[in-house]
Structure formats: C-alpha cells, structure tokens
Amino acid sequence: MSNKKLNREDQELLEAFEAGEFESDLKDERRTQLAKLAEETIRKDKRINIRISSRDLEALQRRAIEEGLPYQSLVSSVLHKYVSGGLKDILANKALQRTSR
C-alpha cells in the first residue's frame, strides 16, 4: 500500500480486507470470463510501424518518463483508450458543437 493517509473508514476497510474478512461472490464461470477478458486486454499480439515527427516522439518520450513507463506502452495505452471510447477528441467535439448551432 502507498504511504497515503487514509481516513478512518478507508483504514477500517483496508484492515478488514487484509484480515481476510471479505469473500468474493463471483461464480466460477464469471471469474473465468473476467480472467479471459483481462488476458485479451493485455495481450499484445500485433505489431505496427508508424511515422511521426521527431517533435511528437520526443514529447511522447518525455511524457512517458513523467508517467514512469516505456514510451511504447504509453502509445499503446493512448490508442487503446481512444478506440475503447475512454479518450475523446476535444477539438472534433468543439467543431461539431459549432456546426450544430
């Protein structure tokens, strides 16, 4: 656990969890399904090559250092978030709003 200060309720929950007072209510079938989905999410079975500007690559590398991960992992994460709907194109949304007025 990190060194963050927990409030009383969170500390009680953490202590109860660490003492084994919680029990999963997942059925075996659901647990297997979630494990398979997790495995498919983290499996990286395809390779791509892209050309980007040196400036963008350097910015990605700097950002990755700030995040504490390899820049390829950062790129993969950003792409995954975008295609799964977790990352939105703000500029496109603004343009769409302007045209709908």
C-alpha positions in Angstrom: 0.0 0.0 0.0 1.3 3.5 -0.7 2.0 6.0 2.0 -1.2 7.9 1.5 -3.0 8.9 4.6 -6.4 7.1 4.8 -9.4 8.4 6.6 -10.9 6.3 9.4 -13.4 4.5 7.2 -10.9 3.6 4.5 -8.4 2.4 7.1 -11.1 0.1 8.6 -11.9 -1.3 5.2 -8.2 -1.9 4.4 -7.7 -3.6 7.8 -10.8 -5.8 7.2 -9.6 -6.7 3.7 -6.1 -7.5 4.9 -7.5 -9.7 7.7 -9.4 -11.7 5.1 -12.9 -10.6 6.2 -14.1 -10.1 2.6 -15.2 -13.0 0.5 -15.7 -12.9 -3.3 -19.2 -13.6 -4.5 -18.1 -14.2 -8.1 -19.2 -17.5 -9.6 -16.5 -19.7 -11.2 -18.0 -19.1 -14.6 -17.9 -15.3 -14.2 -14.3 -15.4 -12.7 -13.2 -17.4 -15.8 -14.9 -15.0 -18.1 -13.2 -11.9 -16.4 -9.8 -13.6 -16.5 -10.1 -14.3 -20.2 -11.2 -10.7 -20.9 -8.3 -9.4 -18.8 -5.9 -11.6 -20.7 -7.2 -10.5 -24.1 -6.9 -6.9 -23.0 -3.3 -7.1 -22.0 -2.1 -9.4 -24.8 -0.2 -7.5 -27.4 -0.1 -9.8 -30.4 0.2 -7.3 -33.3 3.0 -5.0 -34.2 2.6 -1.7 -36.1 5.1 0.8 -37.5 4.2 4.5 -37.8 5.9 7.6 -38.9 5.6 10.6 -36.6 7.5 13.8 -36.3 10.6 13.9 -34.1 9.0 16.6 -32.1 6.0 14.4 -31.3 8.2 11.4 -30.5 10.3 13.5 -28.1 7.1 14.8 -26.4 5.8 11.2 -26.1 9.1 10.1 -24.6 9.1 13.0 -22.1 5.5 12.3 -21.1 6.3 8.6 -20.7 9.2 9.4 -18.4 6.9 11.5 -16.3 4.4 8.6 -16.1 7.2 6.1 -15.3 6.7 3.8 -18.3 8.2 3.0 -21.7 7.0 5.3 -24.4 5.7 2.4 -26.5 3.5 1.4 -23.6 2.2 5.0 -23.3 1.4 5.0 -27.1 -0.3 1.6 -26.8 -2.3 2.8 -23.8 -3.4 6.1 -25.5 -4.5 4.1 -28.6 -6.4 1.6 -26.5 -8.2 4.4 -24.6 -9.1 6.1 -27.8 -10.6 3.1 -29.6 -12.4 1.9 -26.5 -14.1 5.3 -26.0 -12.1 6.4 -23.0 -10.3 9.2 -24.8 -12.2 11.8 -26.7 -11.1 14.2 -29.5 -11.9 17.5 -27.8 -11.2 19.6 -31.0 -13.6 17.4 -33.1 -16.3 17.8 -30.4 -15.9 21.6 -30.4 -16.1 21.7 -34.2 -19.2 19.6 -34.1 -20.8 21.9 -31.5 -20.0 25.0 -33.6 -21.7 23.4 -36.7 -24.8 22.4 -34.8 -25.6 25.9 -33.6 
